């Protein structure tokens, strides 16, 4: 989760796509002009060293030319071949 947040913060769309599960991954990704500056992990279910699935609830804070705000999401991840992949979020 933190590495994907960092990729959003630096605008690394290729990393985001590479860590997205193929079943839900878009063909391309266009990032907006938000400047992400803080990530708060609010809750975690599973996702430990022996788990194959995990759920993370987070709030990511941003700023842009029009103001500031945050995005709260609960994201699902699966581990395949030793790598965590983002599935989806709500």
N, C-alpha and C positions, 0 to 999 in steps of 0.2 A: 504494500500500500504506500509506504513512504517513498519508495523508488518511483512509483507512478506519479505521486504528487510532485516530486522533484522534477520529473520529466515535463509535467504541466508547467511548473514554475520557470523552466528554461526553454520551453517551446520545442521539446524533442518529440515530435509526432511519430517518428520512426520507432522510438523505444516504446511508446504507448501502443502502437499497433503490434509490435513484436511480443508484448506481454498481455495481449488480448486473446482470449480463447477463440480458435478458428470458427466455432459454431455461432458466435455473436459478433465477431470482428467486422467492422465496416471495411469497404474497399479502400477508402482514404479518410483522412482526418484533417479538418481545417480548424486550427486553434484560434481563439479570439484574442483580443488585446488586453485581457485582464492581467494584472500583476498579482500573482499569488504570493502571500507573505506569511501565512501561518496555517499549520495543520494541527487540529486537535482530534485525537483518537478518543471517541466517546465510549465505545464498547467493542468487544471482540468475542466471537463464539468460535470455538475450535481454532484451527489454523496453527496448531503447535507442530513440533518436529515430527510427530508420528501420524498426523492427520492428513487426509487427502482433500478435505474441503475446509473452508473457513469463511466467516462473515465478519466484516468490519464496518462499524458505524463511525462516521467521521464528520467533522465540520471543517471546511477549507475556507479561509478568508482571503478576499481579493480587493483590489482597488483598480479603478480605471479613470479616464478623464471625466466621467460623470458622477463619480462617487465611490462608495465602498459597499461591500456586502459579504455574504457568505453563502456557501452551498453545503447543505447537509445531505448525506447519502448513506444508505446501507448497501454495501457492495459484497457480492459473492465472488469467491475465488475457488479454483481447483488446482491441485498440484498434479502435474503430469511430467514424467521424466525428471523429477527433482526440481521443477520450476513452478512457481506460482503464476497462474494466469487469471486475469480478470474475466469474469463471465458477464455480469450485469449488475445494475444498481437501481435502487428505487429511493 
